[in-house]
């Protein structure tokens, strides 16, 4: 027997198992890279982050102060699941002005557009249901569909986005429930789907009977070229398209405010799903956003952001020929936040990332964005978070990776 002085360890408590759905979900490589590059000396082209120095901090501060002075009890109380009527009306007005007629009742306010996508997945997808995605695709969308237990089927893309003929053939074979697409300044590629292809996508949805989740976080960040109408504008898809929008890229991501525009039956299903998730989005944040939209000129603010981002995109494009090895290719996005580059054959962007970080510069390898066969020579470069001179310095460091 042990002596009185000998401590006896208690048996380890069994660890409850986690749900099997987590086995379908990978961690986000972008988030992991951001942790690796947290050192201030690293110039990171990895994160898809808006430039914090461009936030209208004074305008947002004034909006909160006004709300908490004029109507503090209402702003700090529970609210309706559908969202602040004033904010919904303001968003409806902005969408209508951009060519998509919208009423406040067409909208559900969400905790970021990421929640809007989660609500859609909850409302629409049975375990094993098929979701079609662009290949490559936004990483957090792949996580969302993994949690839902969906079967993700990639659709090929080219330099103009999703290929309509491939979409039609795959939809006929797979009988999907949903197509998820970012048609304007896509993440990760920065590509914009032309009007003709948008019409073809809308017609394919009508022909094959699937829903479209049109994610549009970057649409207001156009630097050049003519705007292209939303997929939700096409008559063939108007009754089967859910539009996801966000204030993260034009106001501030810390507000965690987004919205869902959807046909009535689908919107109601998402309201029920949101009631189960969080009851409603933050009342005070919604009220402050509505007050900001009333008292400040968001369009003028966004115009200033576009000007700054255009200069940063141009600095990146100017420096890429010297930064990347000969034979590399990259696109010229007309807006948004990303340049998509492809290294010559034989280069692996994932394997080279550690070398790049050793030179105090970072990017996101393209391979994790693919749900089909990955292109290991591809990489995503975000140009929004650094001034042009910092971008030039960062690209000079990147060149050492390939020396």
C-alpha positions in Angstrom: 0.0 0.0 0.0 1.3 3.5 -0.6 2.5 5.5 2.4 0.5 8.4 3.7 3.1 10.7 2.1 2.8 9.3 -1.4 0.3 11.2 -3.5 -2.1 9.1 -5.5 -3.0 10.4 -8.9 -6.7 10.5 -9.7 -7.6 8.5 -12.8 -7.9 10.6 -15.9 -11.4 11.6 -16.7 -12.5 10.2 -20.1 -12.7 12.8 -22.8 -16.1 13.0 -24.4 -15.9 12.5 -28.2 -16.5 15.4 -30.5 -19.2 15.2 -33.2 -18.2 13.4 -36.3 -19.0 16.4 -38.5 -15.8 18.0 -37.4 -13.9 15.3 -39.3 -15.1 16.9 -42.5 -13.7 20.3 -41.7 -10.1 21.3 -42.1 -8.5 24.3 -40.3 -8.1 27.5 -42.3 -4.5 27.8 -43.7 -5.0 31.5 -43.9 -5.6 31.8 -40.2 -2.6 29.6 -39.5 -0.4 31.7 -41.7 -1.6 34.9 -40.0 -0.5 33.4 -36.7 2.9 32.6 -38.2 3.3 36.1 -39.6 2.2 38.1 -36.5 5.7 39.5 -36.1 5.6 43.2 -37.0 8.7 43.0 -39.3 6.8 40.6 -41.6 5.2 42.2 -44.7 2.2 39.9 -45.2 0.3 39.6 -48.5 -1.6 36.6 -46.9 -4.6 38.1 -45.1 -7.7 39.3 -47.0 -7.9 42.3 -44.6 -9.1 45.8 -45.3 -6.6 48.5 -44.5 -7.2 49.6 -40.8 -5.8 53.1 -41.4 -8.7 53.7 -43.9 -11.5 52.9 -41.3 -13.7 56.0 -40.7 -13.0 55.7 -36.9 -14.4 59.2 -36.1 -17.6 58.6 -38.1 -18.2 55.2 -36.5 -17.4 56.6 -33.0 -19.9 59.4 -33.5 -22.6 57.0 -34.7 -22.2 54.9 -31.5 -22.2 58.0 -29.3 -25.3 59.3 -31.0 -27.2 56.0 -30.5 -26.1 55.6 -26.9 -27.1 59.2 -26.2 -30.4 59.4 -28.1 -31.9 55.8 -27.6 -29.7 53.8 -25.2 -32.5 51.6 -23.8 -33.6 50.5 -27.3 -30.0 50.0 -28.5 -29.1 47.8 -25.6 -32.2 45.7 -25.6 -33.1 42.5 -27.4 -34.2 42.9 -31.0 -36.0 41.1 -33.7 -34.3 38.3 -35.6 -34.9 39.9 -39.0 -32.9 42.9 -37.9 -33.1 46.7 -37.4 -35.8 48.0 -39.8 -33.8 51.3 -40.3 -30.7 49.4 -41.2 -32.6 47.0 -43.5 -34.2 50.0 -45.2 -30.8 51.7 -45.8 -29.3 48.4 -47.2 -32.3 48.0 -49.5 -31.8 51.6 -50.8 -28.1 50.9 -51.5 -28.9 47.7 -53.4 -31.7 49.4 -55.4 -29.3 52.2 -56.3 -26.8 49.6 -57.6 -29.5 48.1 -59.9 -31.1 45.4 -57.8 -34.6 46.5 -56.7 -34.9 45.6 -53.0 -37.3 46.2 -50.1 -36.4 46.2 -46.5 -38.6 43.1 -46.1 -36.4 41.2 -48.5 -33.5 41.3 -46.1 -32.2 39.5 -43.0 -29.4 41.1 -41.0 -26.7 38.6 -40.1 -23.6 38.5 -38.0 -21.3 39.0 -40.9 -22.0 37.5 -44.3 -20.3 34.3 -43.1 -23.3 33.7 -40.9 -25.6 34.3 -43.9 -23.8 31.4 -45.6 -24.1 29.2 -42.6 -27.8 29.9 -42.3 -28.3 29.0 -46.0 -26.4 25.8 -45.5 -28.5 24.9 -42.5 -31.8 25.7 -44.3 -31.0 24.0 -47.6 -28.5 21.2 -47.2 -29.2 17.6 -46.1 -26.2 15.5 -45.1 -24.7 14.2 -48.3 -26.4 16.9 -50.4 -24.4 18.3 -53.3 -22.9 21.8 -53.4 -21.2 23.0 -56.5 -18.3 25.5 -56.0 -15.8 27.3 -58.1 -12.5 25.6 -58.2 -10.6 27.3 -56.5 -13.1 28.5 -53.9 -13.2 30.7 -50.7 -11.9 28.6 -47.9 -14.4 29.5 -45.2 -17.2 28.4 -47.6 -15.6 25.0 -47.9 -15.5 24.8 -44.0 -19.2 25.8 -43.9 -20.2 23.1 -46.3 -18.0 20.6 -44.4 -19.9 21.3 -41.2 -23.2 20.8 -43.0 -22.1 17.4 -44.1 -22.5 18.3 -47.8 -20.6 16.7 -50.7 -18.7 19.5 -52.4 -18.2 19.1 -56.1 -15.8 21.5 -57.9 -16.6 23.2 -61.2 -13.7 24.1 -63.4 -12.8 27.8 -63.9 -10.6 29.7 -66.3 -9.4 33.3 -66.4 -13.0 34.6 -66.6 -14.3 32.5 -63.8 -16.6 29.5 -63.7 -17.0 27.7 -67.1 -20.7 27.5 -68.0 -20.4 24.4 -70.1 -18.8 22.5 -67.3 -21.4 23.8 -64.9 -24.2 22.5 -67.1 -22.7 19.1 -67.5 -21.8 18.6 -63.8 -25.2 19.9 -62.7 -27.0 17.4 -65.0 -24.9 14.6 -63.5 -24.8 15.5 -59.8 -28.3 17.0 -59.2 -27.0 19.7 -56.8 -29.0 21.6 -54.2 -26.8 24.7 -54.3 -24.2 26.5 -56.3 -21.9 28.8 -54.2 -20.2 31.5 -56.3 -18.4 34.9 -55.8 -18.8 36.4 -59.3 -17.3 39.8 -58.7 -13.5 40.0 -57.7 -13.6 36.4 -56.5 -11.7 35.2 -53.5 -9.0 33.9 -54.0 -8.5 34.8 -57.7 -9.8 38.3 -58.0 -11.6 37.3 -61.2 -15.0 38.8 -62.4 -17.5 36.7 -64.2 -18.6 38.4 -67.4 -22.3 39.2 -68.1 -22.7 36.5 -70.6 -21.5 33.8 -68.3 -23.7 35.2 -65.5 -26.7 34.7 -67.7 -25.6 31.2 -68.5 -25.2 30.4 -64.8 -28.7 31.8 -64.1 -30.2 29.7 -66.9 -28.4 26.6 -65.7 -29.9 27.1 -62.2 -33.4 27.3 -63.7 -32.8 24.3 -66.0 -31.5 22.0 -63.3 -33.4 23.4 -60.3 -30.6 24.4 -57.9 -30.3 27.4 -55.6 -27.5 30.0 -56.1 -25.7 31.6 -53.2 -24.2 34.7 -54.7 -21.5 36.1 -52.3 -20.7 39.8 -53.0 -18.4 41.1 -50.3 -16.2 43.0 -52.8 -18.6 44.4 -55.4 -18.3 48.0 -54.3 -14.5 47.9 -54.5 -14.3 48.4 -58.3 -11.3 50.5 -59.5 -11.8 50.3 -63.3 -14.1 48.9 -65.9 -17.9 48.8 -65.9 -20.0 47.2 -63.2 -21.7 43.8 -64.0 -25.2 43.2 -62.9 -25.7 40.7 -60.0 -26.8 37.2 -60.7 -29.8 38.0 -58.6 -30.9 40.5 -61.3 -31.3 37.8 -63.9 -35.0 36.8 -64.4 -34.1 33.2 -64.8 -32.5 33.0 -61.4 -34.3 35.7 -59.4 -36.5 33.2 -57.6 -33.6 30.9 -56.7 -30.8 33.3 -55.8 -29.7 34.3 -52.3 -27.4 37.4 -52.2 -24.9 37.6 -49.4 -23.5 41.1 -48.5 -21.3 42.6 -45.9 -20.1 45.8 -44.3 -16.8 44.3 -43.4 -14.9 45.5 -46.5 -16.6 49.0 -46.8 -17.1 50.0 -43.2 -15.3 47.8 -40.7 -15.0 44.0 -40.2 -15.1 44.3 -36.4 -18.8 45.3 -36.6 -19.6 41.8 -37.8 -22.5 43.0 -39.9 -23.8 41.3 -43.0 -27.1 40.6 -44.7 -29.0 38.1 -46.7 -31.4 39.0 -49.6 -33.5 36.0 -50.5 -36.9 34.9 -51.7 -39.5 34.9 -49.0 -39.7 31.1 -48.3 -35.9 30.7 -48.1 -35.5 33.9 -46.0 -38.1 32.6 -43.5 -36.3 29.3 -43.2 -33.0 31.3 -42.5 -34.8 33.4 -39.9 -35.7 30.2 -38.0 -32.2 28.9 -38.3 -30.9 32.2 -37.0 -33.2 32.1 -34.0 -31.6 28.8 -33.1 -28.1 30.2 -33.6 -28.0 33.6 -31.8 -31.6 35.0 -31.6 -30.5 38.2 -33.4 -27.4 40.2 -34.4 -26.1 42.8 -32.0 -28.7 45.5 -31.5 -26.3 48.3 -30.7 -24.0 47.5 -33.7 -27.0 47.5 -36.0 -28.3 50.8 -34.6 -24.8 52.4 -35.0 -24.5 51.2 -38.5 -27.9 52.6 -39.4 -27.0 55.9 -37.8 -23.7 56.0 -39.6 -25.4 55.4 -42.9 -27.8 58.3 -42.1 -25.2 60.8 -40.8 -22.1 60.0 -42.9 -21.4 59.6 -46.6 -20.4 56.0 -47.0 -20.2 56.3 -50.8 -17.6 59.1 -50.4 -15.7 57.0 -47.9 -15.7 53.9 -50.2 -14.5 56.1 -53.1 -11.5 57.0 -51.0 -10.9 53.3 -50.3 -11.1 52.5 -54.0 -8.5 55.1 -54.8 -6.1 53.9 -52.2 -6.6 50.2 -53.1 -6.1 51.0 -56.8 -2.7 52.5 -56.1 -1.8 49.4 -54.0 -2.9 47.0 -56.7 -0.9 49.0 -59.3 2.2 48.8 -57.0 1.8 45.1 -56.7 1.4 44.6 -60.5 4.4 46.8 -61.2 6.6 44.8 -58.8 5.6 41.2 -59.7 7.8 40.9 -62.9 10.9 41.3 -60.7 9.5 39.4 -57.7 8.4 36.1 -59.3 10.5 33.8 -61.4 10.4 34.0 -65.2 7.5 32.2 -66.8 5.1 33.1 -63.9 1.6 34.4 -64.7 -0.8 36.6 -62.8 -4.0 38.5 -63.5 -5.0 42.1 -63.3 -8.1 42.4 -61.1 -10.5 45.3 -61.8 -11.2 45.6 -58.1 -11.4 43.7 -54.9 -8.4 42.7 -52.8 -6.4 39.9 -54.5 -4.0 39.0 -57.3 -3.8 35.4 -58.3 -0.4 34.2 -59.5 0.9 30.9 -60.9 4.6 30.0 -60.8 6.3 28.1 -63.5 6.1 24.3 -63.6 8.2 22.6 -60.9 7.5 25.2 -58.3 5.5 24.4 -55.2 4.1 27.5 -53.5 3.3 25.6 -50.3 6.9 24.3 -50.0 8.3 27.7 -50.7 6.3 29.5 -48.0 8.7 28.7 -45.2 11.5 30.3 -47.2 9.4 33.4 -47.9 8.6 33.8 -44.2 12.3 33.5 -43.5 12.7 36.6 -45.6 10.0 38.3 -43.6 7.3 38.2 -46.3 4.2 36.0 -46.7 1.5 34.9 -49.1 -1.2 32.2 -49.2 -0.4 29.1 -51.2 -3.2 28.4 -53.7 -3.5 24.6 -53.2 -5.9 24.7 -50.1 -8.5 26.7 -52.1 -9.1 23.8 -54.5 -11.6 21.1 -53.7 -10.6 19.3 -56.9 -7.0 18.7 -58.0 -4.9 21.5 -56.5 -2.6 23.7 -58.5 0.5 23.7 -56.3 2.2 26.4 -58.3 -0.6 29.0 -57.5 -0.6 31.6 -54.8 -2.9 34.4 -53.6 -1.5 37.9 -52.9 -3.5 40.5 -51.1 -2.6 44.1 -51.8 -4.9 46.1 -49.5 -3.1 46.2 -46.1 0.2 47.8 -47.2 1.0 51.2 -48.7 2.7 51.1 -52.2 6.2 51.6 -50.8 5.7 48.7 -48.3 4.4 46.5 -51.2 7.6 47.3 -53.2 9.7 46.3 -50.2 7.7 43.1 -49.6 8.0 42.1 -53.3 11.8 42.7 -53.1 11.9 40.2 -50.2 9.7 37.8 -52.1 12.2 37.8 -54.9 14.8 36.3 -52.6 12.5 33.2 -52.1 13.2 32.3 -55.7 16.8 33.3 -56.0 
